Amino acid sequence: MKIKRFKEKVFSVGVTLIYNCSAIELENYFKKKKVTFEGNIRGSSGATFEIEEDCKDGGVFTTFYIWVIDKNDFYSLSHECIHLVKYIFSAHGVPINKENDEIFAIYHTYWLKKLWHSIKYSKKK
Protein backbone atom coordinates (compact mmCIF):
# COMPACT_ATOMS: atom_id res chain seq x y z
CA MET A 1 0.00 0.00 0.00
CA LYS A 2 1.30 3.43 -0.98
CA ILE A 3 -0.16 6.60 0.53
CA LYS A 4 0.56 10.13 -0.67
CA ARG A 5 -0.93 13.35 0.67
CA PHE A 6 -1.45 16.59 -1.20
CA LYS A 7 -2.62 20.08 -0.31
CA GLU A 8 -4.16 22.42 -2.84
CA LYS A 9 -4.32 26.14 -2.13
CA VAL A 10 -7.12 27.41 -4.38
CA PHE A 11 -9.86 25.47 -2.57
CA SER A 12 -7.73 24.76 0.52
CA VAL A 13 -8.28 21.01 0.34
CA GLY A 14 -6.32 17.97 1.37
CA VAL A 15 -6.29 14.95 -0.91
CA THR A 16 -4.91 11.55 0.00
CA LEU A 17 -4.00 9.13 -2.78
CA ILE A 18 -3.88 5.43 -1.90
CA TYR A 19 -2.80 2.85 -4.45
CA ASN A 20 -1.36 -0.64 -4.83
CA CYS A 21 -3.71 -2.18 -2.29
CA SER A 22 -6.81 -4.32 -2.39
CA ALA A 23 -10.27 -3.27 -1.25
CA ILE A 24 -9.84 -5.35 1.90
CA GLU A 25 -6.52 -3.64 2.71
CA LEU A 26 -8.19 -0.25 2.23
CA GLU A 27 -11.10 -1.20 4.46
CA ASN A 28 -8.63 -2.30 7.16
CA TYR A 29 -6.70 0.98 6.79
CA PHE A 30 -9.89 2.97 7.39
CA LYS A 31 -10.88 0.75 10.34
CA LYS A 32 -7.49 1.40 11.94
CA LYS A 33 -8.06 5.15 11.51
CA LYS A 34 -11.59 4.73 12.93
CA VAL A 35 -13.05 6.18 9.75
CA THR A 36 -16.22 4.87 8.16
CA PHE A 37 -17.39 5.29 4.61
CA GLU A 38 -20.52 4.32 2.75
CA GLY A 39 -20.66 1.89 -0.11
CA ASN A 40 -19.12 -1.37 -1.17
CA ILE A 41 -15.74 -1.04 -2.89
CA ARG A 42 -15.06 -4.75 -3.36
CA GLY A 43 -14.93 -5.52 -7.06
CA SER A 44 -14.06 -1.90 -7.94
CA SER A 45 -10.84 -0.78 -9.54
CA GLY A 46 -10.95 2.48 -7.59
CA ALA A 47 -13.07 4.85 -5.53
CA THR A 48 -13.23 8.41 -4.28
CA PHE A 49 -14.34 9.37 -0.79
CA GLU A 50 -15.15 12.60 1.01
CA ILE A 51 -14.60 11.76 4.67
CA GLU A 52 -14.98 13.90 7.76
CA GLU A 53 -12.30 13.15 10.32
CA ASP A 54 -11.82 14.32 13.88
CA CYS A 55 -9.10 16.85 14.68
CA LYS A 56 -6.99 16.65 17.82
CA ASP A 57 -8.52 19.95 18.96
CA GLY A 58 -12.03 18.47 18.85
CA GLY A 59 -12.99 19.93 15.48
CA VAL A 60 -13.71 18.13 12.23
CA PHE A 61 -11.99 18.39 8.88
CA THR A 62 -12.80 16.90 5.48
CA THR A 63 -10.28 14.83 3.58
CA PHE A 64 -10.78 13.67 0.03
CA TYR A 65 -9.39 10.21 -0.70
CA ILE A 66 -8.70 8.64 -4.06
CA TRP A 67 -7.97 4.93 -4.16
CA VAL A 68 -6.89 2.86 -7.17
CA ILE A 69 -5.85 -0.76 -6.94
CA ASP A 70 -3.34 -0.73 -9.76
CA LYS A 71 -0.83 2.09 -10.04
CA ASN A 72 -0.70 1.57 -13.82
CA ASP A 73 -4.45 2.03 -14.31
CA PHE A 74 -4.48 5.54 -15.79
CA TYR A 75 -8.13 5.24 -16.81
CA SER A 76 -9.40 4.43 -13.32
CA LEU A 77 -7.31 7.28 -11.92
CA SER A 78 -8.82 9.69 -14.44
CA HIS A 79 -12.31 8.42 -13.62
CA GLU A 80 -11.71 8.94 -9.88
CA CYS A 81 -10.31 12.44 -10.51
CA ILE A 82 -13.65 13.37 -12.09
CA HIS A 83 -15.38 12.34 -8.86
CA LEU A 84 -12.77 14.26 -6.84
CA VAL A 85 -13.36 17.50 -8.75
CA LYS A 86 -17.12 17.08 -8.44
CA TYR A 87 -16.86 16.53 -4.67
CA ILE A 88 -14.53 19.51 -4.17
CA PHE A 89 -16.73 21.81 -6.27
CA SER A 90 -19.81 20.65 -4.41
CA ALA A 91 -18.15 21.19 -1.00
CA HIS A 92 -17.35 24.77 -2.01
CA GLY A 93 -20.70 25.61 -3.64
CA VAL A 94 -19.32 25.72 -7.17
CA PRO A 95 -22.01 24.61 -9.63
CA ILE A 96 -21.11 22.40 -12.55
CA ASN A 97 -22.79 23.49 -15.76
CA LYS A 98 -21.99 24.37 -19.37
CA GLU A 99 -21.03 27.93 -18.36
CA ASN A 100 -18.13 26.70 -16.21
CA ASP A 101 -17.31 23.30 -17.65
CA GLU A 102 -13.90 24.57 -18.79
CA ILE A 103 -12.82 25.22 -15.20
CA PHE A 104 -14.02 21.69 -14.37
CA ALA A 105 -11.87 20.29 -17.19
CA ILE A 106 -8.84 22.36 -16.15
CA TYR A 107 -9.15 21.30 -12.51
CA HIS A 108 -9.55 17.65 -13.55
CA THR A 109 -6.38 17.91 -15.62
CA TYR A 110 -4.57 19.54 -12.69
CA TRP A 111 -5.38 16.61 -10.36
CA LEU A 112 -4.82 13.92 -12.98
CA LYS A 113 -1.35 15.26 -13.85
CA LYS A 114 -0.42 15.75 -10.19
CA LEU A 115 -1.52 12.29 -9.06
CA TRP A 116 -0.31 10.41 -12.14
CA HIS A 117 3.09 12.09 -11.93
CA SER A 118 3.39 11.21 -8.24
CA ILE A 119 2.64 7.56 -9.01
CA LYS A 120 4.87 7.23 -12.05
CA TYR A 121 7.86 8.97 -10.49
CA SER A 122 7.62 7.61 -6.96
CA LYS A 123 10.72 5.95 -5.59
CA LYS A 124 10.40 2.19 -5.57
CA LYS A 125 10.99 0.44 -2.27
C-alpha positions as CSV (number, residue, x, y, z in Angstrom):
1,M,0.0,0.0,0.0
2,K,1.3,3.4,-1.0
3,I,-0.2,6.6,0.5
4,K,0.6,10.1,-0.7
5,R,-0.9,13.3,0.7
6,F,-1.4,16.6,-1.2
7,K,-2.6,20.1,-0.3
8,E,-4.2,22.4,-2.8
9,K,-4.3,26.1,-2.1
10,V,-7.1,27.4,-4.4
11,F,-9.9,25.5,-2.6
12,S,-7.7,24.8,0.5
13,V,-8.3,21.0,0.3
14,G,-6.3,18.0,1.4
15,V,-6.3,14.9,-0.9
16,T,-4.9,11.5,0.0
17,L,-4.0,9.1,-2.8
18,I,-3.9,5.4,-1.9
19,Y,-2.8,2.8,-4.4
20,N,-1.4,-0.6,-4.8
21,C,-3.7,-2.2,-2.3
22,S,-6.8,-4.3,-2.4
23,A,-10.3,-3.3,-1.3
24,I,-9.8,-5.4,1.9
25,E,-6.5,-3.6,2.7
26,L,-8.2,-0.2,2.2
27,E,-11.1,-1.2,4.5
28,N,-8.6,-2.3,7.2
29,Y,-6.7,1.0,6.8
30,F,-9.9,3.0,7.4
31,K,-10.9,0.8,10.3
32,K,-7.5,1.4,11.9
33,K,-8.1,5.2,11.5
34,K,-11.6,4.7,12.9
35,V,-13.0,6.2,9.7
36,T,-16.2,4.9,8.2
37,F,-17.4,5.3,4.6
38,E,-20.5,4.3,2.7
39,G,-20.7,1.9,-0.1
40,N,-19.1,-1.4,-1.2
41,I,-15.7,-1.0,-2.9
42,R,-15.1,-4.7,-3.4
43,G,-14.9,-5.5,-7.1
44,S,-14.1,-1.9,-7.9
45,S,-10.8,-0.8,-9.5
46,G,-11.0,2.5,-7.6
47,A,-13.1,4.8,-5.5
48,T,-13.2,8.4,-4.3
49,F,-14.3,9.4,-0.8
50,E,-15.1,12.6,1.0
51,I,-14.6,11.8,4.7
52,E,-15.0,13.9,7.8
53,E,-12.3,13.1,10.3
54,D,-11.8,14.3,13.9
55,C,-9.1,16.8,14.7
56,K,-7.0,16.6,17.8
57,D,-8.5,19.9,19.0
58,G,-12.0,18.5,18.8
59,G,-13.0,19.9,15.5
60,V,-13.7,18.1,12.2
61,F,-12.0,18.4,8.9
62,T,-12.8,16.9,5.5
63,T,-10.3,14.8,3.6
64,F,-10.8,13.7,0.0
65,Y,-9.4,10.2,-0.7
66,I,-8.7,8.6,-4.1
67,W,-8.0,4.9,-4.2
68,V,-6.9,2.9,-7.2
69,I,-5.9,-0.8,-6.9
70,D,-3.3,-0.7,-9.8
71,K,-0.8,2.1,-10.0
72,N,-0.7,1.6,-13.8
73,D,-4.5,2.0,-14.3
74,F,-4.5,5.5,-15.8
75,Y,-8.1,5.2,-16.8
76,S,-9.4,4.4,-13.3
77,L,-7.3,7.3,-11.9
78,S,-8.8,9.7,-14.4
79,H,-12.3,8.4,-13.6
80,E,-11.7,8.9,-9.9
81,C,-10.3,12.4,-10.5
82,I,-13.6,13.4,-12.1
83,H,-15.4,12.3,-8.9
84,L,-12.8,14.3,-6.8
85,V,-13.4,17.5,-8.7
86,K,-17.1,17.1,-8.4
87,Y,-16.9,16.5,-4.7
88,I,-14.5,19.5,-4.2
89,F,-16.7,21.8,-6.3
90,S,-19.8,20.6,-4.4
91,A,-18.2,21.2,-1.0
92,H,-17.4,24.8,-2.0
93,G,-20.7,25.6,-3.6
94,V,-19.3,25.7,-7.2
95,P,-22.0,24.6,-9.6
96,I,-21.1,22.4,-12.6
97,N,-22.8,23.5,-15.8
98,K,-22.0,24.4,-19.4
99,E,-21.0,27.9,-18.4
100,N,-18.1,26.7,-16.2
101,D,-17.3,23.3,-17.7
102,E,-13.9,24.6,-18.8
103,I,-12.8,25.2,-15.2
104,F,-14.0,21.7,-14.4
105,A,-11.9,20.3,-17.2
106,I,-8.8,22.4,-16.1
107,Y,-9.1,21.3,-12.5
108,H,-9.6,17.6,-13.5
109,T,-6.4,17.9,-15.6
110,Y,-4.6,19.5,-12.7
111,W,-5.4,16.6,-10.4
112,L,-4.8,13.9,-13.0
113,K,-1.4,15.3,-13.8
114,K,-0.4,15.7,-10.2
115,L,-1.5,12.3,-9.1
116,W,-0.3,10.4,-12.1
117,H,3.1,12.1,-11.9
118,S,3.4,11.2,-8.2
119,I,2.6,7.6,-9.0
120,K,4.9,7.2,-12.0
121,Y,7.9,9.0,-10.5
122,S,7.6,7.6,-7.0
123,K,10.7,5.9,-5.6
124,K,10.4,2.2,-5.6
125,K,11.0,0.4,-2.3
